[in-house]
Amino acid sequence: MLENSRGDAVGIDFGTTNTYVTVCPIGTKNKIPLYLSGRTPAIDTVILYSDKEGHDSDLFPLIGERATFTFGQASVEEIKREGYRYGANFKLDIVEFEPARQCAVDFFKALIRDAAHNGTPLNTSGGRLIVGAPSESGRAYRQALKQIVQEAGLGQAEIVEEPKGALLSDLGGGRLLISDLLEGYLAVDFGGGTCDFALLSGGEVSAGWGSWELGGRLFDDLFYQWFGEQNPGLLESLERERRAFYVWSYLCRKLKEDFSETISANPKASLKAEIGRFGDVRDLTRQGFLERAARFSPSPLFLSYYNKFKLPISKRLSEGNINLIQWFKESLLEGLKNIDKINTVSLSGGSSRWFFVKEICLEVFKSKNIKILHSHNPFGAISEGLAILPAITYEFINIKENIKINKDTFFKDEIFNYIKSFLDRCSIEISKQIVISFFDDNIIPILKKYSEENINIETIETKINEVIDS
């Protein structure tokens, strides 16, 4: 940003498959997404090292699309000659596995370097750095994330629950009113590596739950196996050539995203696609997907990834034959103690574009007239929301201060007149009711009694006056 500026608010959504960074000059809601390469602000959360001596330190390690394409286009001989090491899916493992933690540190260092090279340096000096974390993440994960960005050189970070980023994005984008904050707001963040649910009331997370295993990479694996079904022997060849992880973690993820968007727009579509230069897939349909999702078992490559990094794997995944869509529904229902408290559901994260996500939400909340919000940018919604947090906080502080300063005038001109008008209406209504009740209960019986007994008018008047006096 400009020299001598007050710094920026930088919001970072550190994702399993993509990372998004949004910059706002401090005190404004001018959202500026960070582009490192390509036509979208999505930064592949991958890193490519080269062990070759004397390699240009200004270039390596590579991150994002440059890392993916460099590794993906290299021949087996080039990989060996350059000493390439490709890292991906390391977000979830930064607490338990030191190499994953180091990948994250180096990823953020390269992010700072590439942003500066692009002429958009991340200026957090005098500003604020806000990094999102899943709502169900523990203290150890949040502390590790805070240390990682500081070690990388980004400075002191505030760790904010990712669902708050989604809420702020909806609020800043006009999809949500401030009055809606008092109601129940359910954030569904179905991303590449995790499925995160959070119930917010009054802008604060009152309950958070989800799964650190259920996420887009299981569906990446589904498409990887679908690709293998149509190309017998190819997956074994990819393993021998050290290409399998690249095809699985990147090319099949891209295939999954294309399929999701295509089928959401046209449920009857049949997709055909090339998987890099390794082969193609045909006849990918909604029905074929549903059949495979209902009986999913992790591939040997997926399981070897967990074993390689000595990561714990749940009984559900290790036994296989999982219904992925039912798993999503069960995860959603797990934390819903009282559906009646929810009036808004917001979908964010790349995997929230799956057709079944909206369908399940509509099914679960069918008894309620619920709003389902879609961000114009579901991938980057959380980083946008985090980046505008300082500006929205400043707005609320101003509103609070104005109310304090102007409270006497406010009460005199607004509240008092309203209360007086209300009390005037009440007093008239009460008077009517008293008169009607008095007449029906006290006067009518006197008139009726003395009319039946032919008592003279003076006696009736005397009795009525006695009732009135009493």
Salt bridges, closest charged atoms under 4 A:
ASP44 OD1 - ARG253 NH2 3.69
ASP51 OD2 - ARG85 NE 3.07
GLU78 OE2 - ARG81 NH2 3.95
GLU82 OE2 - LYS52 NZ 3.85
GLU82 OE1 - HIS55 NE2 2.97
GLU82 OE2 - ARG81 NE 3.59
GLU98 OE2 - ARG101 NH1 3.83
ASP114 OD1 - ARG113 NE 2.88
GLU151 OE1 - ARG101 NH2 2.60
GLU158 OE2 - ARG128 NE 2.76
GLU161 OE2 - ARG142 NH2 3.90
GLU162 OE2 - LYS91 NZ 3.72
ASP170 OD1 - ARG175 NE 2.86
ASP180 OD2 - LYS371 NZ 3.27
GLU204 OE1 - LYS164 NZ 2.95
ASP220 OD1 - LYS256 NZ 2.88
GLU229 OE1 - ARG292 NH2 2.79
GLU257 OE2 - ARG253 NH1 3.57
GLU261 OE2 - ARG353 NH1 2.98
ASP280 OD1 - ARG282 NH1 2.70
GLU319 OE2 - LYS315 NZ 3.88
GLU330 OE1 - ARG316 NH1 3.91
GLU359 OE2 - ARG286 NH1 3.40
GLU363 OE2 - LYS329 NZ 2.51
GLU384 OE2 - HIS376 NE2 3.80
GLU395 OE2 - LYS29 NZ 3.16
GLU401 OE2 - LYS404 NZ 3.98
ASP424 OD2 - LYS420 NZ 3.30
GLU466 OE1 - LYS463 NZ 3.93
